[in-house]
Amino acid sequence: MTALEGTSRQRSITYAAPVHKVSRRARVILAIRAFLTVIVALIMLIPVFWMATTAFKSRADAVAVPPKVFFKPTLEGFVNLLAERSVLAQARRQEMQARRDELSWIQRIALDAGTEIIGVSQYVGRLRNSVIIAGGSTVLAVLLGLLSAYAFSRFNVPGSGDLLFFILSQRMLPAVVVTIPIFLMYRRLGLHDTHIGMILLYTVFNLSLSVWLLKGFIDEIPRQYEEAALVDGYTRLQAFRKVVLPNALTGIAATTVFCLIFAWNEYAFALMLTSDRARTPPPSIPAKLGRGGIEWAAIAAGSLGFLIPVVIVTFALRRYLLRGVTFGAIRQ
Amino acid sequence: MATTQAISGGQSRRRRQLSDAALLRLFIFPTLILIILMNIFPLFYSLYLSFTDYSAITRQAPNWVGFKNYSDLLSDKQMWIYFANSGRYALLSVGLQTLVGFGLALLLNEKFKGSGFLTTLILVPMMLSPAVVGLFWKLIYHPSSGIFNYIVTFGHPTAIPDILASPKLALWGIIIVDVWMWSPFVMLLCLSGLGAIPDYIYEAAAIDRASWWRQFWRITLPQVAPLLMIAVLFRTIEAFKAFDVVMPMTAGGPGEATELIALNLYRQAFGGQWRTGRASALAYIILIIVIGISNVYIRFLNKIRGD
């Protein structure tokens, strides 16, 4: 058995056949798999690609007919997003054009679109709010979820089925309706438009997912591991830390990513429960809609910039996400 | 059984450590207390409001009207259309997500060069902000300046109608976006489930010369089922709450082709007269339906786990 360790599943299925034939067939199958996956991935990435390119388009190019794949890139969208601008009158515009060389490159981009920069937009502060709120609530949700999931998975919790359903039901009521009472409650408690209020709210919403998911993962870890550790003189807590945690890393990574994505992108609550201090970008990016037509480039730039932190976290956790649950001992 | 053994094993060792019962409380209580504190008031308050004629923009105190909101809603033929829309949307989009997600997971389960990188790339649609996704897909679906029609018809965009303006195709338009966005979620969960299947099961099946098809039905599917079902459960719940992607994309149109129940709920709560009481009643009707569906799923899930 140990000789087979590390060989792929495809090979081990047909391991009765001669070795060179197997590896060749497996190679062909693997190539077909890889090809199919690349095709699907490419199709799924077209809209993302479109968003990324739109972010660098000028206003006219963004809605060109037919759609433009090749275009002259501009940072107009990003300038629109990050800076507060005012539209220039004809005379002032000509005056600015005359002393174009004195202007910084950012102001030149704004000038090309017929506007002048008058300050930093609120977007930067909103991005910071997102980091605080999404980060805080993700850590809390995963930590609390992990502890309860372990307890539900391993101990005889009285009424566990009902409790789990109660936890799940937190996610069932549409946000639109819950917001009205939460709004009233938060205003009374002074939690309206605060970081802590949003962190608590997102934590509660994510707990349903985190408890259920992590319970699913911990259920898959054989109990014999911990029982062996307990026999060896570990306490429950030590067994949890040294046996369960390392084996649940995949689940923890997956849960972290899901919770982070939800809290990072949440729209309805943020729209209704924050106004300025704790507002995050999702409700404000579509607000770029107004003021003379849709600013697609600014919306795309905002979405792209907002996407990057989540992509970085997911890539950082990739090793755990894709490692799979490895039950070394049970494979012997 | 195993739990009771473990507990008695722990008690027999006289050592200074937390008893399992204390540990259990320590582990579960923070979660439950937080949920109760945050949700009991909103839940009961909106239940109370659902029996009143309250409107959040007037200064009038809520008037008790009994079951009027519920009976009005249930006898309104329009509401049944919205429920049917939501049902069709949930069934089709969750079904397709399961197929695409599970299919991708099967493809990616065998590691090849760059598969990890590809998997992470496939996750990108899920990471986008739903409100922006809905807005942006409107541009993608645009009949002349969008790329969807161009790609699907290989450069003859007028060969097919404007998806979001066609009463027949608009629902498919929002289903495609949901499938695009959330198949990666199903894929990731299935991938974790597939990774957890011990190789020795397949090795035993290979010795018995079981066909690939048979291995799939007898080993792969039952082993992945618990995590797959959790994915389906959460996606179904979300489908009945679908709002932030659809609202900017179609706002329920054309006509009422994409008026999902959650969209209509928003309209009742914050549009026109702000009928908070009626909206709360509708929310509870949705809740009861979702609880019913979830119960069926969970019973099924427990049955799979019990085997």
Interface residues (C-beta under 8 A of the other chain):
Chain A: M1 L4 S8 R9 Q10 S12 I13 T14 Y15 A16 L30 R33 A34 L36 T37 V38 V40 A41 M44 L45 I46 P47 V48 W50 M51 T54 A62 V63 A64 V65 P66 P67 L144 G145 L147 S148 Y150 A151 F152 R154 F155 N156 V157 L163 F165 F166 I167 L168 S169 Q170 R171 M172 L173 P174 A175 V176 V177 V178 I180 P181 I182 L184 M185 L200 L201 T203 V204 L207 L209 V211 W212 L213 G216 F217 D219 E220 R223 E226 E227 L230 V231 G233 T235 R236 L237 T250 G251 A254 V257 F258 I261 W264 N265 Y267 A268 P281 P282 P283 I285 P286 L289 I294 W296 I299 A300 G302 S303 F306 L307 V310 V311 T314 F315 R318 L321 L322 R323 G324 V325 T326 F327 I330 R331
Chain B: A2 T3 T4 Q5 A6 G9 G10 R13 R15 Q17 L18 D20 L23 L24 L26 F27 I28 P30 T31 L32 L34 I35 M38 N39 F41 P42 L43 Y45 S46 L49 A56 V100 L104 L107 L108 N109 E110 K111 F112 K113 G114 S115 G116 L118 T119 T120 L121 I122 L123 V124 P125 M126 M127 L128 S129 P130 A131 V132 L135 F136 W137 L139 I140 H142 S144 S145 G146 I147 Y150 I151 P157 W180 S183 P184 F185 L188 L189 L191 S192 L194 G195 A196 P198 D199 Y200 Y202 E203 A205 A206 I207 W212 Q215 P226 L227 I230 L233 F234 I237 F240 K241 F243 D244 P248 A262 L265 Y266 A269 F270 T276 A279 S280 A283 I286 L287 V290 I291 S294 N295 I298 R305
